[in-house]
């Protein structure tokens, strides 16, 4: 099975940044470990807005899934895999830019949940896809600190596999 090597990481460095490369590597690693795609939480800072804090970037996307699946298929050419990686990384950058501009959906959904009156229901909130996509199996937000030489990640939920 081909590996996501340091050569791949460094050869694509001029094309897209380290965070997109890391997100794609995490998607590939999780798929190889669990054999499935899961909702992935990555935070984006929206500090340019008054009292702005974070929005969610959904790192697991249709484009990242297409790239991951291509990496599993030995019949897919190296060029096609590279093209899919480039598309997935570009999608990630676009999602990040949208989130930073306040155009994400997750904080809106959270606000709508909190704005409901006690006992108020709506079919939107009962949707199984919404529930599944709001359950974060992977948290890929960086945890920065003056005590770290770099950054790290922390779990969002405890899941018994």
ROMAR-49605 format. One record per residue (C-alpha): x, y, z; residue number from 1; residue in one letter. Coordinates in nm, 4 decimals. Each point is the difference from the previous one (the first is absolute). Layout:
REM residues N
X;Y;Z;NUM;a
...
//
This chain:
REM residues 161
0.0000;0.0000;0.0000;1;x
0.1480;0.3385;-0.0943;2;x
0.0909;0.2269;0.2892;3;x
-0.0717;0.3676;0.0550;4;x
0.3679;0.0836;0.0219;5;x
0.2059;0.3022;0.0941;6;x
0.0852;0.0255;-0.3706;7;x
-0.3681;0.0498;-0.0812;8;x
-0.0358;0.2534;0.2812;9;x
0.2992;0.2066;-0.1062;10;x
-0.0555;-0.0280;-0.3755;11;x
-0.3480;0.1524;0.0352;12;x
0.1142;0.2697;0.2456;13;x
0.0061;0.2813;-0.2583;14;x
-0.3511;-0.0902;-0.1184;15;x
-0.1891;0.0018;0.3291;16;x
0.0850;0.0600;0.3622;17;x
0.0892;-0.2230;0.2880;18;x
-0.3461;-0.0016;0.1572;19;x
-0.1636;-0.1332;-0.3148;20;x
0.2705;-0.2642;-0.0283;21;x
-0.0498;-0.0995;0.3631;22;x
-0.3776;-0.0177;-0.0384;23;x
0.0296;-0.2245;-0.3037;24;x
0.2541;-0.2235;0.1758;25;x
-0.2363;-0.0292;0.2986;26;x
-0.2898;-0.0953;-0.2274;27;x
0.2114;-0.2644;-0.1717;28;x
0.1334;-0.1343;0.3291;29;x
-0.3427;-0.0234;0.1618;30;x
-0.1461;-0.1741;-0.3040;31;x
0.2841;-0.2516;-0.0046;32;x
-0.0433;-0.0570;0.3740;33;x
-0.3817;-0.0214;0.0179;34;x
-0.1101;-0.0535;-0.3607;35;x
-0.2553;0.2817;0.0099;36;x
-0.0346;0.3747;-0.0225;37;x
-0.1083;0.1987;0.3029;38;x
-0.1039;0.3556;0.0762;39;x
0.3199;0.1887;0.0755;40;x
0.0193;0.3161;0.2082;41;x
0.2550;0.2680;-0.0766;42;x
-0.0429;0.3486;0.1388;43;x
0.0358;0.3239;-0.1901;44;x
0.0495;0.3325;0.1727;45;x
-0.2607;0.2670;-0.0713;46;x
0.1622;0.2679;0.2142;47;x
-0.0529;0.2653;-0.2655;48;x
-0.3628;0.0167;0.1171;49;x
-0.1014;0.1633;0.3280;50;x
0.0083;-0.2718;0.2662;51;x
0.0884;-0.2499;-0.2737;52;x
0.1523;-0.3231;0.1204;53;x
-0.0071;-0.3094;-0.2214;54;x
-0.1819;-0.1694;-0.2832;55;x
0.0325;-0.3593;-0.1143;56;x
0.1906;-0.1107;-0.3055;57;x
-0.1220;-0.3419;-0.1056;58;x
0.3243;-0.1586;-0.1129;59;x
-0.1632;-0.3228;-0.1155;60;x
-0.1557;0.0939;-0.3310;61;x
-0.1098;-0.1659;-0.3219;62;x
0.3318;0.1068;-0.1544;63;x
0.2129;-0.1320;0.2863;64;x
-0.1938;-0.3284;-0.0114;65;x
0.0577;-0.0287;-0.3757;66;x
0.3735;0.0494;0.0520;67;x
0.0145;-0.2514;0.2863;68;x
-0.1819;-0.2616;-0.2071;69;x
0.2354;0.0617;-0.2915;70;x
0.2941;-0.0646;0.2335;71;x
-0.1460;-0.3433;0.0759;72;x
-0.0317;-0.0960;-0.3652;73;x
0.3204;-0.1215;-0.1685;74;x
-0.1644;0.0460;-0.3424;75;x
-0.0194;0.3783;0.0474;76;x
0.3008;0.1745;-0.1535;77;x
0.2374;0.2108;0.2055;78;x
-0.1041;0.3040;-0.2054;79;x
-0.3689;-0.0555;0.0731;80;x
0.0762;-0.0445;0.3704;81;x
0.1987;0.3244;-0.0036;82;x
-0.2866;0.1784;-0.1775;83;x
-0.2494;-0.1271;0.2562;84;x
0.2285;0.1050;0.2849;85;x
0.0337;0.3466;-0.1500;86;x
-0.3795;0.0269;-0.0362;87;x
-0.0574;-0.1216;0.3567;88;x
0.2558;0.2428;0.1410;89;x
-0.1450;0.2882;-0.1997;90;x
-0.3465;-0.0879;0.1315;91;x
0.1390;0.0006;0.3528;92;x
0.1488;0.3468;-0.0517;93;x
-0.3331;0.1225;-0.1419;94;x
-0.1910;-0.1425;0.2995;95;x
0.2470;0.1670;0.2365;96;x
-0.0356;0.3358;-0.1761;97;x
-0.3791;-0.0249;0.0120;98;x
0.0069;-0.0832;0.3706;99;x
0.2374;0.2871;0.0792;100;x
-0.2384;0.2309;-0.1868;101;x
-0.2875;-0.1181;0.2186;102;x
-0.1593;-0.2087;-0.2754;103;x
0.0105;-0.3368;0.1766;104;x
-0.3179;-0.1810;0.1005;105;x
0.0831;-0.1527;0.3378;106;x
-0.0204;0.3065;0.2238;107;x
-0.3244;0.0980;-0.1744;108;x
-0.1442;-0.3435;0.0754;109;x
0.1209;0.0243;0.3593;110;x
-0.1629;0.3431;0.0322;111;x
-0.3275;-0.1324;-0.1393;112;x
0.0095;-0.2862;0.2512;113;x
0.0506;0.2417;0.2890;114;x
-0.2678;0.2404;-0.1303;115;x
-0.2733;-0.2631;0.0179;116;x
-0.2598;0.0462;0.2664;117;x
-0.0220;-0.2719;0.2674;118;x
-0.1793;-0.2975;-0.1514;119;x
0.0110;0.1442;-0.3527;120;x
0.0847;-0.2528;-0.2698;121;x
0.0680;0.0132;-0.3709;122;x
0.0627;-0.2835;-0.2479;123;x
0.3325;0.1579;-0.0954;124;x
0.1441;-0.0793;0.3431;125;x
-0.1279;-0.3594;-0.0114;126;x
0.1800;-0.0788;-0.3263;127;x
0.2302;-0.3017;0.0420;128;x
0.2585;0.1484;-0.2394;129;x
0.0217;0.3156;0.2102;130;x
0.0491;-0.2074;0.3132;131;x
0.2684;-0.2177;-0.1607;132;x
0.1879;0.2931;-0.1525;133;x
-0.0059;0.1911;0.3287;134;x
0.1608;-0.2819;0.1976;135;x
0.3723;0.0743;-0.0194;136;x
0.2062;-0.3169;-0.0145;137;x
0.3141;0.1910;-0.0939;138;x
0.1139;0.3332;0.1343;139;x
0.2813;0.1435;-0.2034;140;x
0.0135;0.3481;0.1477;141;x
0.3410;0.0953;0.1142;142;x
0.0641;0.0567;0.3670;143;x
0.2651;0.2655;0.0210;144;x
0.1892;0.0944;0.3104;145;x
0.3179;0.1790;0.0940;146;x
0.1050;-0.3322;0.1552;147;x
-0.0220;-0.1973;-0.3274;148;x
0.2665;-0.0168;-0.2620;149;x
-0.2577;-0.0230;-0.2777;150;x
-0.3620;-0.0961;0.0586;151;x
-0.2173;-0.2973;0.0872;152;x
-0.3566;-0.1287;-0.0040;153;x
-0.2489;-0.1013;0.2651;154;x
-0.3017;-0.2281;-0.0058;155;x
-0.3517;0.1417;-0.0167;156;x
-0.1997;-0.2994;0.1206;157;x
0.0715;-0.3357;0.1543;158;x
-0.0973;-0.2796;-0.2369;159;x
0.0182;-0.3673;0.0894;160;x
0.0885;-0.1875;-0.3184;161;x
//
